[in-house]
Amino acid sequence: MPFAGIRTVCIVLLVPAIPVTLVGAIIVVIFGFFFATVSSRMVGLVGSSNNPVSGMGIATLLCDEYNGVVPRDRDELIKFPGVGRKTANVFLSEYYNDPFIAVDTHVERVSKRLKLASSKASVLEVEKKLMKAFPENEWSRIHLQLVLFGRYYCKAIKPMCSNCKLKDLCKEKKKNF
């Protein structure tokens, strides 16, 4: 083994549990990306270009506590530095195809505008409301649809209300016409 003297660290890079030398992990951390592949799509477990320390923490924790295997439990994933509920939900939904709804800024905005959640609701409350509103087998798809709808149509600034098929449901329609 060429790096026998260097401690081996398991990180999530292309597939779970690939052993990489600490030097390789540091190179990856410099760029700040830890990815897992889902078919031809990349799903970021952590994209922490601002905090490479959390990337090293993930690599170390994966190796030391989980034998290089990415846990399938949200509560376990949240223990990783830099991984919150949203990141864990996205990862579990995309990588393991488990039913989860991740609430990011787009999902939150669209949910509140379409009255799926109250305007004062927290991110966790929005997640729970969406889980009640839709069947569990549709959660992952709904999440992606809300993200894309919020990103490209129901934008925070200059939403495309005049072309929106849901404008009759929207509480913002009066402000944007």
C-alpha positions as CSV (number, residue, x, y, z in Angstrom):
1,M,0.0,0.0,0.0
2,P,1.6,3.3,-1.1
3,F,0.4,5.3,1.9
4,A,0.8,2.7,4.6
5,G,2.2,5.2,7.1
6,I,-0.8,7.6,6.6
7,R,-4.0,7.0,8.5
8,T,-6.8,5.9,6.1
9,V,-10.0,7.9,6.2
10,C,-13.3,6.8,4.7
11,I,-15.3,9.6,3.0
12,V,-18.3,9.8,0.8
13,L,-16.8,10.4,-2.6
14,L,-18.7,9.0,-5.6
15,V,-19.9,5.9,-3.6
16,P,-20.1,5.3,0.1
17,A,-17.2,3.9,2.0
18,I,-14.4,4.4,-0.4
19,P,-11.2,4.4,1.6
20,V,-9.1,7.4,0.8
21,T,-5.8,8.5,2.5
22,L,-5.9,11.5,4.7
23,V,-4.0,13.4,2.0
24,G,-6.7,12.6,-0.5
25,A,-9.4,13.6,2.0
26,I,-7.6,16.9,2.6
27,I,-7.5,17.6,-1.2
28,V,-11.2,16.9,-1.4
29,V,-11.9,19.1,1.6
30,I,-10.0,22.0,0.1
31,F,-12.6,22.0,-2.7
32,G,-15.2,21.6,0.0
33,F,-17.3,18.9,-1.6
34,F,-18.4,15.4,-0.4
35,F,-20.6,13.7,-2.9
36,A,-22.5,10.5,-3.3
37,T,-23.7,9.5,-6.8
38,V,-27.3,8.7,-7.5
39,S,-27.4,7.2,-11.0
40,S,-26.0,10.1,-13.1
41,R,-26.8,12.8,-10.5
42,M,-24.6,14.1,-7.8
43,V,-26.1,14.5,-4.3
44,G,-24.0,16.6,-1.9
45,L,-23.8,15.3,1.6
46,V,-21.9,18.4,2.5
47,G,-20.8,21.2,0.2
48,S,-18.9,23.1,2.8
49,S,-16.4,25.3,0.8
50,N,-16.6,27.8,3.7
51,N,-15.9,25.1,6.4
52,P,-13.4,22.5,5.4
53,V,-13.2,21.4,9.0
54,S,-16.7,20.0,8.9
55,G,-15.7,18.0,5.8
56,M,-12.8,16.4,7.8
57,G,-15.2,15.8,10.7
58,I,-17.5,13.9,8.4
59,A,-14.6,11.8,7.0
60,T,-13.3,11.0,10.5
61,L,-16.8,10.3,11.9
62,L,-17.6,8.0,9.0
63,C,-14.5,6.0,9.5
64,D,-14.4,5.9,13.3
65,E,-18.0,5.5,14.2
66,Y,-19.7,4.0,11.1
67,N,-16.9,1.9,9.5
68,G,-17.2,4.0,6.3
69,V,-20.9,3.2,5.8
70,V,-23.2,6.2,5.4
71,P,-26.0,5.8,8.0
72,R,-29.6,5.5,6.7
73,D,-31.0,7.2,9.7
74,R,-31.7,11.0,9.7
75,D,-30.9,11.3,13.4
76,E,-27.5,9.7,12.8
77,L,-26.7,11.9,9.8
78,I,-27.5,15.0,11.7
79,K,-24.7,14.1,14.1
80,F,-22.2,14.8,11.3
81,P,-20.7,18.3,11.4
82,G,-22.3,20.6,8.9
83,V,-25.3,18.3,8.2
84,G,-28.7,19.5,9.3
85,R,-32.2,18.2,8.8
86,K,-32.5,19.5,5.3
87,T,-29.3,18.0,4.1
88,A,-30.1,14.7,5.7
89,N,-33.5,14.6,4.2
90,V,-32.2,15.4,0.7
91,F,-29.5,12.8,1.0
92,L,-31.8,10.0,2.3
93,S,-34.4,10.9,-0.3
94,E,-32.1,11.0,-3.3
95,Y,-29.5,8.3,-2.3
96,Y,-31.6,5.7,-0.6
97,N,-35.0,6.7,-2.2
98,D,-36.5,7.0,1.3
99,P,-39.6,9.2,1.6
100,F,-38.5,12.6,2.9
101,I,-39.4,16.2,2.3
102,A,-36.5,18.6,2.6
103,V,-37.6,22.2,3.1
104,D,-35.2,24.8,1.6
105,T,-35.9,28.4,0.9
106,H,-37.8,27.6,-2.3
107,V,-40.0,24.9,-0.7
108,E,-40.7,27.2,2.2
109,R,-41.6,30.2,0.0
110,V,-43.9,28.2,-2.3
111,S,-45.6,26.3,0.5
112,K,-46.4,29.6,2.3
113,R,-47.6,31.4,-0.9
114,L,-49.8,28.4,-1.8
115,K,-51.2,28.3,1.7
116,L,-49.9,24.8,2.3
117,A,-48.4,26.3,5.5
118,S,-49.0,29.5,7.4
119,S,-46.8,32.5,6.7
120,K,-45.4,32.3,10.3
121,A,-44.6,28.6,10.2
122,S,-41.0,27.4,10.9
123,V,-39.2,25.2,8.5
124,L,-40.0,22.2,10.6
125,E,-43.7,23.1,10.7
126,V,-43.7,23.5,6.9
127,E,-42.1,20.1,6.6
128,K,-44.8,18.5,8.8
129,K,-47.6,20.3,7.0
130,L,-46.4,19.0,3.6
131,M,-46.0,15.5,5.0
132,K,-49.7,15.6,6.1
133,A,-50.8,17.2,2.8
134,F,-49.3,14.6,0.5
135,P,-49.1,10.8,0.5
136,E,-45.7,9.4,1.7
137,N,-44.9,7.8,-1.6
138,E,-45.0,11.2,-3.3
139,W,-42.8,13.1,-0.8
140,S,-39.5,13.0,-2.7
141,R,-41.2,14.0,-6.0
142,I,-43.2,16.8,-4.3
143,H,-40.0,18.1,-2.8
144,L,-38.2,18.3,-6.1
145,Q,-41.3,19.8,-7.8
146,L,-41.6,22.5,-5.2
147,V,-37.9,23.3,-5.4
148,L,-38.0,23.7,-9.2
149,F,-41.2,25.6,-9.2
150,G,-39.8,28.0,-6.5
151,R,-36.5,28.4,-8.3
152,Y,-37.8,29.1,-11.8
153,Y,-41.4,30.3,-11.5
154,C,-42.4,31.4,-8.0
155,K,-39.2,33.3,-7.4
156,A,-38.6,35.5,-4.4
157,I,-38.0,38.5,-6.6
158,K,-40.2,39.0,-9.7
159,P,-42.2,35.8,-9.6
160,M,-43.8,34.9,-12.9
161,C,-47.4,35.2,-11.6
162,S,-49.0,36.1,-15.0
163,N,-48.0,32.7,-16.4
164,C,-48.7,30.7,-13.2
165,K,-51.3,27.9,-13.3
166,L,-51.6,28.1,-9.5
167,K,-52.2,31.8,-9.2
168,D,-55.8,31.3,-8.0
169,L,-54.4,29.4,-5.0
170,C,-51.6,31.9,-4.3
171,K,-51.9,34.6,-1.6
172,E,-49.3,36.7,-3.3
173,K,-51.1,37.1,-6.6
174,K,-52.6,40.5,-5.6
175,K,-49.2,41.9,-4.9
176,N,-47.7,40.8,-8.2
177,F,-50.3,41.7,-10.7
